[in-house]
Amino acid sequence: MVKKEETNVNKSDDLKHLSTLTDRELMMDLRTSPEGLSSEDAKMRLEEFGENKVAVQKPKPWYVVFIKSFMDPFTYVLAGLLVVSALTKDYEAVVVMGLMILISAIIRFTQDYKAQKESMSLQDLVKHTSAVKRDGEVKERPMEDIVPGDIVYLSAGDMIPADSVLIWTKDLFVNQSSLTGESMPVEKLEAGKMKQPDDDAHSAIDLHNLVFMGTDVLSGQGEAIILKTGQDTFFGDIAKSASMSREMTSFDKDLNRISKLLLKMVTILFPIVFLINGISKGDWTQAFFFSIAVAVGLTPEMLPMIVTSNLAKGSQSLAKKKVIVKELNAIQNLGSMTVLCTDKTGTITEDRVVLVEHVNPFGDDNQKVLDMAFLNSNYQTGWKNLMDHAIINFYETHPEKMNTHHIEKIDEIPFDFSRRRLTVALNDDGHQIMVTKGAVEEMAEVCSYVEINDEIVPLTDELMEQMAQVNKEMNERGMRVITVAYKRDVHSDATYTVADESNMILVGFVGFLDPAKQSAITAIVSLHQHGVEVKVLTGDNEIVSRKVCKDVGIAVDKSYIGVDIDNMDDDELKQAVKESHLFAKLNPMQKARIIRVLKEEGETVGFMGDGINDAPALRTADVGISVDTAADITKEASSIILLEKSLTVLEDGVIEGRKVFKNMMKYIMITISSNFGNVFSVLVASAFLPFLPMISIQLLIQNLIYDIAQLAIPWDNVDEDQIMKPVKFDIANLKKFTLFIGPISSIFDILTFVVMWFVIGANTIADQSVFQSGWFLVGLFTQTLVVYVIRTEKIPFFQSMPSPQMMLMSVLALISGVLIILVEPVRNAFDFGLLPGEYWGWFIGITLAYLIFQQIIKQIYIKKYNKWI
């Protein structure tokens, strides 16, 4: 029996050993049988080996999420300042800073843990399953329930559920790129079919009779015995290391750059403020505490929490709109997406293919074409596509068309993406008949004869020309066309290979209509209006694709097919992707190459697809978008999964992603510009006042109240104008914004100092508490209310309304500030002074003047730079 725990060194050797055993030896070693495990044995093994999941798929325990909530550079700064304050016995500052750290961490923990639970519950809607044989019965079972010794059946589109050894195969080709990086398919065979042993294999991955978790079946069929599951698999090792060194998104990198910039400001300004205050006031202890408070004021300790809250809220909002977010960072990519590449079938067309014609080579209705197509679709055991279902449904719902007699299936050559054909071999009343259907061009390569009016004649150039015209007419009417051919008594035995697909008799064509979705027309117009270019990347016929693109409003002045792509170098392809919106007859790697070129051109690329052949493109795109009905590997390669196959749903995702981004930017822009302005205010006050403009505890309380008010930003409304174009992090604009807007708050701070000094008369050390009360209120009100000016390009409240949550939190913050000053016990606790009646008129005037001036400066900035946040 395979051991539960193994070292990485022994893992490959053990698999290599197991691969050399006969089927009988394997079943004895794994204590299984041709009937599979019993349900009781499988249950015991599940308890012994655990669920078939790798480390990165398992949710983190709550205490790990809680500890990580404290792991942030801004939290470290606050914690360091807290320790210093504790050592210097400034216990009031310790309490306030402790509250700041705790509030930020608790809210961040709540959002992260909730997002994790939401993500796990949403992923439960996207269950991966495998066909498993237990108690002699084959059933689809959850992939995580698979245990060593299980017998599984594989077909095109399946993910390999665990590391396994093959005991039967039929033209099985597997994509191992997730393990090896090699994009070419690998043929897999059971040991008995290998022409020569794998003695020279350096690793178990090189063995032809082993398949591995994390890889997927491109074509063919197979039967395998599970050897290792979960973390004991090769994929488990890769997943574990990948989770330890996850690549950062560009947004994460930009946030880190901002964090480092702010931390540098703190590091530089702390000693400057300390020295200026110490020298000018002579009280080095008080100067030290004040410098700590300034450092805290410059630290946007709520930034990580605001970002997490925005993403979590966006994820939950999208879930209500039938969009599952597997990775929170994908929301940012949705918001910044500039090009959407999409497959045609089911996304811009109806997700139902209807059989409308079954005709002979001259385009006349023909029953035999329908009979042959039904035999092929009905008896094939691979992944049935929409056309297979359309043929079967049409045949079964038209009894008058049915021509049934005794048929027995004897063999099958599964579909693959290079041949683009599928063959079944049947026993028809003692005769073997080989029926093949597939793409028109590829079928033409294997047909040498044509059946016309029950007579078989050679396929001449003249007939080829006539059939090409029939095909063209069907295509121009929007039909997808496949060819049906057959051959009788090819073999006396029951073994068929691809080589038998030759000299076939073409019987006719089947036409399908996949009409354009009305919803797609509206969605594409809206996506264009929102600055997202839509390109169609399809494996289908160019003529049909042109017709559908025209129907949904995608301009196709020029189009390219897969052969054209292969003949282009990268420079030529760059030009082609700029000028064309349709690429047809593409294979999976050509789709991925087009997306890669778009990314190199600076575009943020989304790809939407649901086929097995879309997996490479989904992995290559900035944001891979699939649907819950897609093949397993397609869903696994995606970062966004739609519960409804619709561009309208995707449009909702794009808009929600932009709202999330904009709300994050509001906090970042406001906080950085405000902090920058506060630096000047503090330096001016330190240089000219004989006392501190505010003592450390007062600055800390002001900062705490302001930060709590900003917790509602993720729930704020976003103007329609702000989400009309793709959003990207613009560091250059952030710097300009900070230099342009930041100093304005300093101007009004200095105006407040002048009023408090000359008008109110708080100009002695004895009256410093009154001065501090005056600046405290002005600072709190201006900083809290300016958010409403900065959050929109329009006139606040008149042209753009904030959310009720934002207004409620702001009102509570302002009331708290006023109560601190007016309620005597609280006022005394924080060393504030009682403000005279004449102050309040000046307070209202300065606050209103500041907001009006900010609005004027905002309009000047927008006119000058043609952009805002």
HELIX and SHEET records of a PDB file:
HELIX    1   1 ASN A    8  SER A   19  1                                  12    
HELIX    2   2 ASP A   23  ASP A   29  1                                   7    
HELIX    3   3 SER A   39  PHE A   49  1                                  11    
HELIX    4   4 ALA A   55  GLN A   57  5                                   3    
HELIX    5   5 TRP A   62  LYS A   68  1                                   7    
HELIX    6   6 PRO A   73  LEU A   87  1                                  15    
HELIX    7   7 TYR A   91  ASP A  124  1                                  34    
HELIX    8   8 MET A  143  ASP A  145  5                                   3    
HELIX    9   9 SER A  177  THR A  180  1                                   4    
HELIX   10  10 ALA A  191  LYS A  193  5                                   3    
HELIX   11  11 ALA A  204  ASP A  206  5                                   3    
HELIX   12  12 GLY A  230  ASP A  232  5                                   3    
HELIX   13  13 PHE A  234  MET A  244  1                                  11    
HELIX   14  14 SER A  250  LYS A  281  1                                  32    
HELIX   15  15 TRP A  284  LEU A  298  1                                  15    
HELIX   16  16 LEU A  303  LYS A  320  1                                  18    
HELIX   17  17 ALA A  330  SER A  336  1                                   7    
HELIX   18  18 GLN A  367  TYR A  379  1                                  13    
HELIX   19  19 LEU A  386  GLU A  396  1                                  11    
HELIX   20  20 PRO A  399  LYS A  401  5                                   3    
HELIX   21  21 VAL A  440  ALA A  444  1                                   5    
HELIX   22  22 ASP A  461  GLU A  476  1                                  16    
HELIX   23  23 VAL A  498  ASP A  500  5                                   3    
HELIX   24  24 GLN A  518  GLN A  529  1                                  12    
HELIX   25  25 GLU A  542  VAL A  552  1                                  11    
HELIX   26  26 GLY A  562  ASP A  566  1                                   5    
HELIX   27  27 ASP A  570  GLU A  579  1                                  10    
HELIX   28  28 PRO A  588  GLU A  600  1                                  13    
HELIX   29  29 ILE A  612  ASP A  614  5                                   3    
HELIX   30  30 ALA A  615  THR A  620  1                                   6    
HELIX   31  31 ASP A  632  GLU A  636  1                                   5    
HELIX   32  32 LEU A  647  PHE A  688  1                                  42    
HELIX   33  33 SER A  696  ALA A  709  1                                  14    
HELIX   34  34 GLN A  710  TRP A  715  5                                   6    
HELIX   35  35 GLU A  720  ILE A  723  5                                   4    
HELIX   36  36 ILE A  731  VAL A  754  1                                  24    
HELIX   37  37 VAL A  755  VAL A  759  3                                   5    
HELIX   38  38 ILE A  765  ASP A  767  5                                   3    
HELIX   39  39 GLN A  768  ILE A  790  1                                  23    
HELIX   40  40 PRO A  804  LEU A  822  1                                  19    
HELIX   41  41 GLU A  824  ALA A  829  1                                   6    
HELIX   42  42 GLY A  837  TYR A  865  1                                  29    
SHEET    1   A 6 GLU A 137  PRO A 142  0                                        
SHEET    2   A 6 THR A 129  ARG A 134 -1                                        
SHEET    3   A 6 ILE A 151  SER A 155 -1                                        
SHEET    4   A 6 ASP A 216  LYS A 228 -1                                        
SHEET    5   A 6 ASP A 163  ASN A 175 -1                                        
SHEET    6   A 6 VAL A 186  LYS A 188 -1                                        
SHEET    1   B 6 GLU A 137  PRO A 142  0                                        
SHEET    2   B 6 THR A 129  ARG A 134 -1                                        
SHEET    3   B 6 ILE A 151  SER A 155 -1                                        
SHEET    4   B 6 ASP A 216  LYS A 228 -1                                        
SHEET    5   B 6 ASP A 163  ASN A 175 -1                                        
SHEET    6   B 6 LEU A 210  VAL A 211 -1                                        
SHEET    1   C 8 VAL A 323  VAL A 325  0                                        
SHEET    2   C 8 ILE A 640  LEU A 642 -1                                        
SHEET    3   C 8 VAL A 623  VAL A 627  1                                        
SHEET    4   C 8 VAL A 605  MET A 608  1                                        
SHEET    5   C 8 VAL A 339  THR A 342  1                                        
SHEET    6   C 8 GLU A 533  LEU A 537  1                                        
SHEET    7   C 8 LEU A 582  ALA A 584  1                                        
SHEET    8   C 8 SER A 559  ILE A 561  1                                        
SHEET    1   D 4 VAL A 354  VAL A 359  0                                        
SHEET    2   D 4 MET A 504  LEU A 513 -1                                        
SHEET    3   D 4 CYS A 447  ILE A 452  1                                        
SHEET    4   D 4 GLU A 455  PRO A 458 -1                                        
SHEET    1   E 6 VAL A 354  VAL A 359  0                                        
SHEET    2   E 6 MET A 504  LEU A 513 -1                                        
SHEET    3   E 6 MET A 479  ARG A 488 -1                                        
SHEET    4   E 6 HIS A 431  ALA A 439 -1                                        
SHEET    5   E 6 ARG A 421  ASP A 428 -1                                        
SHEET    6   E 6 ILE A 407  ILE A 413 -1                                        
END                                                                             
